[in-house]
Amino acid sequence: MNEMTKSKSFRSIATTMARRRRHCFFPSSSCVAFSYDSPCTITTMPQTNSLYSFPTLLTKRMYSSTLFPNASLARNKAMANNNNNNDETNWQDWFGIEYENPWQGFRHVQDAALDQTTRFLIQQLQDLYHGILGPFDRPSTNQCKKVLQDLVDSASTSHGFSFEEHAFRADAILKNMQLFYNILPADPSDRIPYTLPLPDRSVYVNVLTLYSKAKHLSAKRGPVRCQAIVDDMKRYSILTGDLTIQPIAHDYNKVLLSWGTSLSPEKAFHAANLLQQLKRDGLCDRLSYNHVLRACAFSEFEHSPQAGYLAARVALKVYHDMVKNDIECIPAGYSYLFRACVHLDNERERDYEVEQAFYKCRKEGKVDDTILRRLETVASQRLWNQLLGELASSPEQIRAKDLPPEWTRNADSH
């Protein structure tokens, strides 16, 4: 067999293998190609063209897992220990079950390319984990970070269920990156001959950001997943000795923020319970308290009439703790407190709590338009007249600009 015949034969076999592996994954009308210089650049091309260049295909065949026996043994052992979990063996089936098959596509046409890029990256991670990618095809941590940042940016400019859809995709990338913890060598001298795409702090933070802003997830799904991610950060930090991914107050605040946006009628209780744990561990700050007040402010639900009353009690307890420990309350925090106090049954108690909080807010110079609207809703007519004096009798709606400057001097500084 001459060299030309060999070349044609190798090209035919390699192209057939690539089409078989990729045909069910990408749309039938297009395929994905990438270059050596820019492996994460995705382009659409006709299905009749080959999916990969000939040298890349040969690389896929040459760099099998048999060249990395230590990594292969560790990976096989991890898969054997998790043989009841389908995550490592068929990510597409797992993803469809776990996230209700969001691969049906984004709601916005402009996000279709990002959707395809995300799917391709996850397939690359799976191929690398199973030892069938060569050195030119390996996804890197930086490549994953780029796609995750694109998901965050895309979600920020979209509407509707966008944060939920983007969070699912980002979480799939994170879970596939975490698979590589399974093949870390127990002996540091036993090194894998390539850099594993392990998640770093920015990867975890981006996934937490998307979940913390996902408002339409069912009940506790968002905050429970956020808590699991933070727990993973703690566990893998100990496993790898990487202190940079050890969770800090900022990360736990994402969990509290997720409780605030969840649809659970018990979210005020869960947020306050987490705050108490963070206080004991020294992992909370002023924003932690304000996030709990936010969860209390939006806890009223038609199917749970007691949720609002219980949330008001939690809000008062948290606010009193802030006053006792001299923890700053931001302007939004006062607004959340007033909104929660609406559900107090006793008017005398309600007026007393609102009066004391408003005097403190006024002294700190944090009164803004939102606080005035909340105060108008929660305060009795007697208290409203007492707090605002002559302004209370104005036929026009009172705005922050109508108040004395010392009342509003710090309202825009947060």
Backbone torsions as a table, in degrees:
resi	resn	phi	psi	omega
1	MET	NA	122.0	-178.4
2	ASN	-75.7	173.8	-175.9
3	GLU	-64.7	-37.0	-178.8
4	MET	-66.3	-41.8	178.8
5	THR	-64.2	-41.3	177.5
6	LYS	-60.2	-44.1	-178.3
7	SER	-62.1	-44.1	179.3
8	LYS	-63.9	-40.2	-178.4
9	SER	-64.9	-46.9	178.5
10	PHE	-61.3	-41.4	-178.7
11	ARG	-64.0	-41.5	-179.3
12	SER	-64.3	-46.1	-179.3
13	ILE	-64.7	-44.6	-176.8
14	ALA	-65.4	-42.0	179.7
15	THR	-64.6	-40.9	178.5
16	THR	-62.4	-42.9	179.0
17	MET	-61.7	-43.4	-178.0
18	ALA	-65.2	-41.2	-179.1
19	ARG	-66.0	-38.1	179.2
20	ARG	-65.8	-39.2	-177.7
21	ARG	-73.5	-31.8	-171.2
22	ARG	-106.4	-11.6	-171.7
23	HIS	-62.5	-39.0	-177.2
24	CYS	-81.1	-8.5	-173.7
25	PHE	-97.3	-38.3	-178.1
26	PHE	-103.0	159.7	180.0
27	PRO	-57.4	145.7	-175.7
28	SER	-67.2	-21.3	-176.5
29	SER	-87.4	-6.9	-177.5
30	SER	-151.0	169.6	176.1
31	CYS	-142.7	173.7	-175.0
32	VAL	-114.4	136.7	176.4
33	ALA	-133.0	152.3	176.2
34	PHE	-148.4	161.0	-174.2
35	SER	-107.3	169.7	176.5
36	TYR	-66.2	-40.9	-175.2
37	ASP	-71.0	-33.4	-177.4
38	SER	-136.4	77.4	-173.6
39	PRO	-66.4	-16.8	-179.2
40	CYS	-99.3	8.0	176.3
41	THR	-86.1	121.2	-175.4
42	ILE	-103.8	130.5	176.1
43	THR	-130.8	150.3	178.1
44	THR	-99.8	135.5	-177.8
45	MET	-142.8	160.1	-178.1
46	PRO	-58.9	149.7	-177.4
47	GLN	-65.4	-22.1	-177.0
48	THR	-71.6	-23.4	179.5
49	ASN	-78.2	158.2	178.6
50	SER	-70.9	149.9	-175.3
51	LEU	-76.7	-34.3	-177.9
52	TYR	-133.9	157.1	177.0
53	SER	-71.1	157.3	-175.1
54	PHE	-59.6	-44.5	179.1
55	PRO	-62.5	-36.7	179.6
56	THR	-64.8	-39.7	180.0
57	LEU	-66.0	-41.6	176.9
58	LEU	-63.0	-36.3	178.0
59	THR	-62.7	-39.2	178.9
60	LYS	-60.5	-37.7	-177.6
61	ARG	-76.2	-38.8	-174.5
62	MET	-72.6	-40.8	-175.2
63	TYR	-92.4	69.2	176.5
64	SER	-86.3	173.1	-177.7
65	SER	-67.9	-14.0	179.8
66	THR	-68.9	-20.5	178.0
67	LEU	-75.3	-18.4	-179.0
68	PHE	-121.4	71.3	-171.5
69	PRO	-61.4	-38.0	-177.8
70	ASN	-65.5	-45.2	178.7
71	ALA	-64.8	-39.4	-179.3
72	SER	-64.4	-42.5	179.5
73	LEU	-63.7	-42.7	179.8
74	ALA	-63.7	-40.5	-179.2
75	ARG	-66.9	-43.7	179.5
76	ASN	-63.5	-36.9	177.9
77	LYS	-65.3	-42.1	179.6
78	ALA	-64.0	-39.1	179.8
79	MET	-69.0	-35.3	178.3
80	ALA	-66.9	-35.8	179.0
81	ASN	-71.5	-19.5	-178.1
82	ASN	-119.1	35.9	-174.1
83	ASN	-68.0	-14.1	177.1
84	ASN	-89.6	-5.7	-178.6
85	ASN	-104.8	126.6	-175.1
86	ASN	-85.5	-0.8	-175.0
87	ASP	-58.7	-44.2	-172.5
88	GLU	-82.3	-21.8	-171.0
89	THR	-94.2	-33.7	-180.0
90	ASN	-149.6	89.5	-172.4
91	TRP	-66.4	-29.1	-178.0
92	GLN	-69.5	-40.7	176.6
93	ASP	-65.3	-43.9	178.7
94	TRP	-61.0	-43.6	-176.5
95	PHE	-65.3	-37.2	179.2
96	GLY	-66.2	-36.9	179.6
97	ILE	-75.6	-44.4	-174.1
98	GLU	-68.4	-39.5	-172.0
99	TYR	-122.4	25.9	173.1
100	GLU	55.7	37.5	174.6
101	ASN	51.6	63.6	179.2
102	PRO	-73.1	-1.1	177.7
103	TRP	-68.2	2.4	176.0
104	GLN	-65.4	-14.6	174.7
105	GLY	116.9	154.7	176.9
106	PHE	-69.4	160.4	178.3
107	ARG	-75.7	-15.3	-176.9
108	HIS	-115.3	133.0	-174.1
109	VAL	-61.4	-36.2	-176.1
110	GLN	-65.8	-14.9	-179.9
111	ASP	-93.6	2.5	-176.6
112	ALA	-63.5	-40.6	180.0
113	ALA	-64.9	-39.3	177.4
114	LEU	-65.2	-36.4	176.9
115	ASP	-61.7	-44.9	-179.7
116	GLN	-66.6	-40.3	177.8
117	THR	-61.3	-40.5	179.9
118	THR	-64.3	-45.6	179.3
119	ARG	-61.8	-41.7	-178.9
120	PHE	-65.1	-39.9	179.3
121	LEU	-64.3	-41.9	179.6
122	ILE	-64.8	-38.4	177.4
123	GLN	-64.6	-39.2	176.9
124	GLN	-61.9	-43.9	179.2
125	LEU	-61.8	-40.6	178.4
126	GLN	-66.4	-42.2	179.2
127	ASP	-63.1	-41.4	179.2
128	LEU	-66.0	-39.9	-179.2
129	TYR	-62.5	-36.0	-179.8
130	HIS	-90.5	6.1	171.1
131	GLY	75.9	32.0	-179.1
132	ILE	-120.4	19.5	175.2
133	LEU	-113.2	144.9	178.0
134	GLY	-89.6	-179.0	-175.1
135	PRO	-67.0	-24.3	-178.7
136	PHE	-85.3	-14.9	-174.4
137	ASP	-105.0	-5.9	-171.5
138	ARG	-67.3	128.8	174.5
139	PRO	-74.2	145.8	-178.8
140	SER	-111.4	166.4	175.8
141	THR	-61.3	-39.0	179.5
142	ASN	-64.3	-37.3	177.5
143	GLN	-64.5	-41.8	177.4
144	CYS	-64.4	-40.7	179.2
145	LYS	-63.0	-37.0	179.6
146	LYS	-64.5	-45.4	179.8
147	VAL	-65.7	-40.3	179.2
148	LEU	-63.8	-41.4	177.9
149	GLN	-65.0	-36.8	175.9
150	ASP	-63.3	-36.8	177.8
151	LEU	-65.2	-42.2	178.2
152	VAL	-64.1	-46.0	-179.5
153	ASP	-64.5	-40.3	-180.0
154	SER	-66.1	-40.1	179.7
155	ALA	-65.4	-33.1	-177.8
156	SER	-70.4	-21.0	-178.2
157	THR	-106.5	4.9	179.8
158	SER	-108.9	-178.9	-175.9
159	HIS	-135.1	-179.6	175.3
160	GLY	69.5	-126.0	-176.4
161	PHE	-92.7	21.6	-171.5
162	SER	-61.2	-44.5	-178.0
163	PHE	-62.0	-37.9	179.6
164	GLU	-64.6	-47.9	-178.9
165	GLU	-62.3	-41.7	179.1
166	HIS	-69.6	-36.3	179.4
167	ALA	-63.5	-39.6	179.4
168	PHE	-61.6	-43.3	-179.0
169	ARG	-68.3	-43.1	178.3
170	ALA	-62.5	-38.9	179.8
171	ASP	-66.2	-35.4	177.8
172	ALA	-64.8	-39.2	176.7
173	ILE	-63.9	-45.4	-180.0
174	LEU	-60.0	-46.5	-177.7
175	LYS	-63.8	-35.3	178.0
176	ASN	-73.3	-31.8	174.4
177	MET	-68.1	-36.3	-179.6
178	GLN	-67.9	-19.3	176.9
179	LEU	-58.7	-29.2	-174.8
180	PHE	-74.5	-11.2	170.5
181	TYR	-63.9	-24.2	-178.6
182	ASN	-68.5	-23.5	-176.1
183	ILE	-109.6	14.1	172.5
184	LEU	-65.4	129.9	-179.0
185	PRO	-67.5	139.9	178.1
186	ALA	-68.0	-34.4	178.7
187	ASP	-96.0	119.1	-178.6
188	PRO	-57.2	-26.4	179.5
189	SER	-74.5	-17.7	179.1
190	ASP	-90.3	87.6	-171.8
191	ARG	-94.6	144.8	172.8
192	ILE	-83.1	135.1	-172.6
193	PRO	-77.5	29.0	171.9
194	TYR	-158.6	160.1	-177.9
195	THR	-82.6	126.2	-179.8
196	LEU	-77.5	141.1	177.9
197	PRO	-79.1	67.9	-179.9
198	LEU	-81.7	147.9	-179.5
199	PRO	-71.8	140.7	173.1
200	ASP	-109.0	-171.1	-174.8
201	ARG	-59.7	-43.4	-176.4
202	SER	-64.1	-31.5	177.7
203	VAL	-63.8	-49.3	-179.8
204	TYR	-63.3	-41.9	-177.0
205	VAL	-64.6	-40.3	-179.7
206	ASN	-65.5	-40.2	177.9
207	VAL	-67.1	-41.5	177.0
208	LEU	-61.6	-39.2	-180.0
209	THR	-61.7	-43.9	-179.5
210	LEU	-66.6	-43.1	179.9
211	TYR	-68.6	-35.4	-177.6
212	SER	-68.8	-20.3	-179.6
213	LYS	-105.5	3.3	179.9
214	ALA	-81.1	105.8	-171.7
215	LYS	-88.5	-16.8	-170.1
216	HIS	-107.6	14.1	176.1
217	LEU	-74.4	150.8	-176.3
218	SER	-70.8	125.9	171.4
219	ALA	45.2	-112.6	-171.1
220	LYS	-95.8	8.9	-171.1
221	ARG	-60.7	-45.6	-178.6
222	GLY	-64.2	-57.3	-178.4
223	PRO	-64.3	-33.2	177.9
224	VAL	-64.5	-41.9	177.9
225	ARG	-67.7	-38.9	176.8
226	CYS	-60.5	-42.8	179.2
227	GLN	-64.2	-38.6	178.4
228	ALA	-64.4	-37.9	179.2
229	ILE	-66.0	-42.7	178.0
230	VAL	-63.5	-39.7	176.5
231	ASP	-63.4	-37.3	176.6
232	ASP	-63.6	-40.9	178.8
233	MET	-58.8	-43.4	179.9
234	LYS	-66.1	-45.1	-176.9
235	ARG	-66.2	-46.1	-177.3
236	TYR	-74.0	-24.7	174.1
237	SER	-64.4	-40.8	177.1
238	ILE	-69.8	-39.7	-177.5
239	LEU	-63.8	-43.3	-174.4
240	THR	-98.0	-13.1	-175.7
241	GLY	75.1	14.5	-179.7
242	ASP	-89.9	101.6	-177.3
243	LEU	-74.1	-14.2	-178.0
244	THR	-69.6	-22.7	179.2
245	ILE	-99.1	6.4	174.7
246	GLN	-63.9	127.1	-176.1
247	PRO	-64.3	141.6	178.0
248	ILE	-120.9	-177.0	-176.7
249	ALA	-58.2	-37.1	180.0
250	HIS	-59.5	-38.8	-179.3
251	ASP	-70.8	-42.1	178.1
252	TYR	-67.9	-28.2	175.8
253	ASN	-64.1	-29.3	175.4
254	LYS	-64.8	-37.0	177.7
255	VAL	-66.4	-44.3	178.8
256	LEU	-63.6	-39.6	177.8
257	LEU	-64.0	-36.7	178.2
258	SER	-65.2	-38.5	174.0
259	TRP	-61.3	-38.1	179.6
260	GLY	-63.8	-31.1	-178.6
261	THR	-96.7	-2.3	-177.2
262	SER	-76.2	169.2	-179.7
263	LEU	-102.6	14.4	-179.5
264	SER	-78.8	129.7	177.2
265	PRO	-68.6	-12.5	-179.4
266	GLU	-101.7	15.5	-171.5
267	LYS	-66.6	-31.2	177.8
268	ALA	-63.2	-42.9	179.0
269	PHE	-64.0	-46.2	-178.2
270	HIS	-65.4	-40.1	179.6
271	ALA	-65.1	-42.9	179.5
272	ALA	-66.6	-37.0	178.5
273	ASN	-64.1	-42.3	177.1
274	LEU	-64.8	-38.9	179.0
275	LEU	-60.0	-41.1	178.4
276	GLN	-62.4	-39.5	177.5
277	GLN	-65.1	-41.0	-179.7
278	LEU	-67.1	-34.7	177.3
279	LYS	-62.4	-43.4	179.9
280	ARG	-64.0	-33.9	-178.1
281	ASP	-91.0	-1.7	-179.1
282	GLY	67.9	34.2	-176.1
283	LEU	-118.0	28.0	178.2
284	CYS	-124.0	157.8	176.1
285	ASP	-136.9	-170.0	-176.5
286	ARG	-63.4	-32.8	179.6
287	LEU	-68.9	-27.7	178.1
288	SER	-61.0	-45.6	179.1
289	TYR	-63.8	-42.2	-178.4
290	ASN	-68.2	-31.0	175.5
291	HIS	-66.9	-36.4	177.6
292	VAL	-67.2	-40.6	176.2
293	LEU	-60.4	-35.8	177.8
294	ARG	-65.0	-42.0	177.4
295	ALA	-61.5	-37.4	178.8
296	CYS	-69.1	-35.5	-175.1
297	ALA	-68.3	-27.0	-175.3
298	PHE	-117.9	42.1	-177.9
299	SER	-103.1	1.9	-179.4
300	GLU	-80.4	132.0	179.8
301	PHE	-138.8	143.5	-178.0
302	GLU	-63.0	-35.7	-176.7
303	HIS	-82.0	-2.9	179.9
304	SER	-140.7	81.2	-175.0
305	PRO	-63.7	-23.5	-179.9
306	GLN	-82.7	-11.4	-176.4
307	ALA	-62.1	-41.7	-179.5
308	GLY	-64.2	-43.0	-179.7
309	TYR	-64.3	-45.5	178.8
310	LEU	-63.7	-37.7	178.8
311	ALA	-65.3	-36.8	178.0
312	ALA	-63.0	-41.3	177.9
313	ARG	-64.0	-41.7	178.4
314	VAL	-64.4	-42.1	-179.1
315	ALA	-61.1	-42.7	179.5
316	LEU	-65.4	-40.4	179.2
317	LYS	-63.3	-43.4	-180.0
318	VAL	-66.0	-43.4	-179.5
319	TYR	-64.6	-42.7	178.0
320	HIS	-62.1	-35.8	176.7
321	ASP	-65.2	-38.0	177.3
322	MET	-63.6	-44.0	179.8
323	VAL	-64.9	-42.7	-178.3
324	LYS	-63.1	-38.9	-176.4
325	ASN	-98.8	11.8	177.3
326	ASP	55.2	46.5	177.5
327	ILE	-97.1	130.6	-175.0
328	GLU	-67.3	137.2	173.8
329	CYS	-106.7	122.4	-179.7
330	ILE	-75.2	163.2	179.8
331	PRO	-53.0	-40.8	178.9
332	ALA	-63.6	-31.1	179.0
333	GLY	-63.7	-40.9	176.2
334	TYR	-64.4	-39.2	178.3
335	SER	-62.6	-43.1	177.7
336	TYR	-63.1	-40.3	-180.0
337	LEU	-62.0	-45.7	-179.7
338	PHE	-63.7	-39.3	179.1
339	ARG	-64.4	-39.9	179.5
340	ALA	-68.3	-36.2	-177.3
341	CYS	-68.1	-12.9	177.4
342	VAL	-57.4	-29.4	-174.0
343	HIS	-88.2	4.0	174.3
344	LEU	-74.1	131.2	-176.2
345	ASP	-75.2	-38.3	-175.8
346	ASN	-80.8	113.3	-177.4
347	GLU	-64.8	-37.2	-179.7
348	ARG	-64.5	-45.5	177.8
349	GLU	-64.0	-42.0	-179.5
350	ARG	-61.1	-47.2	-179.9
351	ASP	-62.1	-38.6	-179.0
352	TYR	-64.2	-47.6	-178.5
353	GLU	-64.6	-42.9	-179.7
354	VAL	-66.1	-40.4	179.7
355	GLU	-60.8	-47.8	-178.9
356	GLN	-64.6	-40.7	180.0
357	ALA	-67.4	-39.3	-178.8
358	PHE	-68.5	-39.2	177.7
359	TYR	-60.9	-40.6	178.1
360	LYS	-67.3	-42.0	178.2
361	CYS	-62.3	-42.5	180.0
362	ARG	-65.5	-40.3	179.3
363	LYS	-64.0	-35.2	179.0
364	GLU	-81.6	-5.5	178.2
365	GLY	70.7	38.0	-174.6
366	LYS	-115.7	16.5	-179.4
367	VAL	-75.0	127.5	176.5
368	ASP	-131.8	-176.9	-176.3
369	ASP	-63.0	-39.3	-179.2
370	THR	-63.6	-42.1	178.8
371	ILE	-63.6	-40.3	178.9
372	LEU	-62.0	-40.8	179.9
373	ARG	-66.9	-40.3	177.1
374	ARG	-66.1	-40.4	179.4
375	LEU	-63.0	-40.5	179.6
376	GLU	-62.9	-30.7	-179.2
377	THR	-78.8	-40.1	-171.5
378	VAL	-91.9	-28.9	-174.4
379	ALA	-81.8	147.0	173.3
380	SER	-72.0	166.2	-179.3
381	GLN	-61.6	-38.1	179.0
382	ARG	-61.4	-46.2	-179.1
383	LEU	-67.9	-39.6	178.4
384	TRP	-58.0	-45.3	179.0
385	ASN	-66.0	-37.9	-178.5
386	GLN	-66.8	-41.6	-175.1
387	LEU	-75.4	-34.8	-173.6
388	LEU	-106.1	-7.8	175.2
389	GLY	61.4	-129.5	-176.1
390	GLU	-66.0	-28.8	179.7
391	LEU	-63.8	-26.0	-176.9
392	ALA	-65.0	-25.3	-178.9
393	SER	-90.0	2.7	-179.2
394	SER	-69.4	135.0	178.6
395	PRO	-70.4	-20.9	178.9
396	GLU	-84.5	154.1	176.0
397	GLN	-67.4	130.1	-177.4
398	ILE	-76.3	132.7	178.5
399	ARG	-120.7	165.0	-176.6
400	ALA	-60.5	-32.1	-179.3
401	LYS	-68.2	-17.9	178.3
402	ASP	-83.9	-11.5	-176.7
403	LEU	-85.6	162.0	174.6
404	PRO	-58.6	142.0	-176.1
405	PRO	-57.0	-32.5	-178.2
406	GLU	-69.1	-18.0	177.5
407	TRP	-76.7	-25.3	-171.1
408	THR	-120.5	11.4	-170.7
409	ARG	-64.2	-27.3	-178.6
410	ASN	-113.4	13.5	-174.7
411	ALA	-68.1	-28.5	-176.4
412	ASP	-102.4	11.3	-174.7
413	SER	-96.0	5.3	-177.5
414	HIS	-122.0	NA	NA
